[in-house]
Amino acid sequence: MPGVFAVGDVNGGPQFTYISLDDHRIVLDQLTGEGTRTTTDREAVPTTMFLTPPLARVGITETEARAEGRPVLVATKNIADIAAMPRPKILGDTHGLIKVLVDPATDLVLGATVFSVDSQEVINLIALAMRAGVTASTLRDGIWTHPSSTEALNEVLAGLHPSE
Ligand SMILES: Cc1cc2nc3c(=O)[nH]c(=O)nc-3n(C[C@H](O)[C@H](O)[C@H](O)COP(=O)(O)OP(=O)(O)OC[C@H]3O[C@@H](n4cnc5c(N)ncnc54)[C@H](O)[C@@H]3O)c2cc1C
């Protein structure tokens, strides 16, 4: 119905606070802006399940890529084995892993799972890279603050190999 908007959890979309925030931006744009914003602007929306450590995801999984018959490069590393990731050791929680999927043709990130301390932050960076077309090589070669969890990208993305 024209002029009636369903914003947030009630509209049947993803039920997250930041999706409700974006719904509000769309309605504001429709009412007072250019009316160009829609839910189709939403690429690479990350999610985090606040376990200990948190489990964060964005994009497609390796299983989904396989189901589509899509060739992907994959890099996986256990947090405890990532020498270039000091934050979990500092915080005393080295559980988890990082897994990143990359398109072999374009070097663009297709998806990632980050299961570690700070994953709710690292996944936002990866999601932004996906939206902005930043390549996996750029993330791999990035200059990141130390000690941080972002540094893991230097090491994990150096281990990309074809998915088996
Ligand atoms: C336990 C739990 C944990 C969550 N954790 C996260 C998380 O970590 N991250 C995240 O992004 N999301 C999380 N969510 C989801 C998030 O809370 C919702 O997606 C978000 O609050 C939705 O915002 P909303 O404005 O659509 O609805 P709400 O925040 O539910 O706001 C709706 C408001 O409408 C009011 N209302 C209802 N009926 C009427 C009425 N008839 N008249 C007037 N007012 C009415 C309600 O009282 C409420 O204040 C969590 C949800 C739950 C339940």
The ligand as a Gaussian input file, in Angstrom:
#p B3LYP/6-31G(d) Opt

LIG

0 1
 C       17.451000     -11.991000      22.988000
 C       17.722000     -11.218000      21.705000
 C       19.018000     -10.936000      21.348000
 C       19.278000     -10.220000      20.199000
 N       20.578000      -9.939000      19.853000
 C       20.816000      -9.218000      18.766000
 C       22.151000      -8.872000      18.433000
 O       23.109000      -9.235000      19.110000
 N       22.352000      -8.123000      17.337000
 C       21.319000      -7.696000      16.555000
 O       21.576000      -7.016000      15.563000
 N       20.047000      -8.020000      16.834000
 C       19.768000      -8.761000      17.920000
 N       18.479000      -9.075000      18.234000
 C       17.426000      -8.650000      17.307000
 C       17.085000      -7.179000      17.546000
 O       16.795000      -6.961000      18.891000
 C       15.901000      -6.825000      16.672000
 O       16.166000      -7.186000      15.333000
 C       15.619000      -5.336000      16.735000
 O       15.358000      -4.934000      18.050000
 C       14.420000      -5.019000      15.865000
 O       14.106000      -3.669000      15.994000
 P       12.639000      -3.198000      15.713000
 O       12.669000      -1.720000      15.867000
 O       12.145000      -3.781000      14.448000
 O       11.753000      -3.868000      16.852000
 P       11.846000      -3.694000      18.408000
 O       13.202000      -3.315000      18.871000
 O       11.225000      -4.936000      18.979000
 O       10.921000      -2.449000      18.673000
 C        9.529000      -2.557000      18.547000
 C        8.912000      -1.627000      19.576000
 O        7.513000      -1.545000      19.334000
 C        6.862000      -1.577000      20.594000
 N        5.479000      -2.010000      20.348000
 C        5.034000      -3.257000      20.096000
 N        3.687000      -3.245000      19.930000
 C        3.303000      -1.958000      20.051000
 C        2.049000      -1.311000      19.965000
 N        0.919000      -1.962000      19.692000
 N        2.010000       0.019000      20.163000
 C        3.155000       0.719000      20.390000
 N        4.360000       0.148000      20.493000
 C        4.430000      -1.178000      20.313000
 C        7.670000      -2.550000      21.433000
 O        7.449000      -2.338000      22.797000
 C        9.078000      -2.144000      21.019000
 O        9.611000      -1.094000      21.812000
 C       18.213000      -9.784000      19.380000
 C       16.886000     -10.082000      19.756000
 C       16.650000     -10.784000      20.896000
 C       15.229000     -11.073000      21.279000

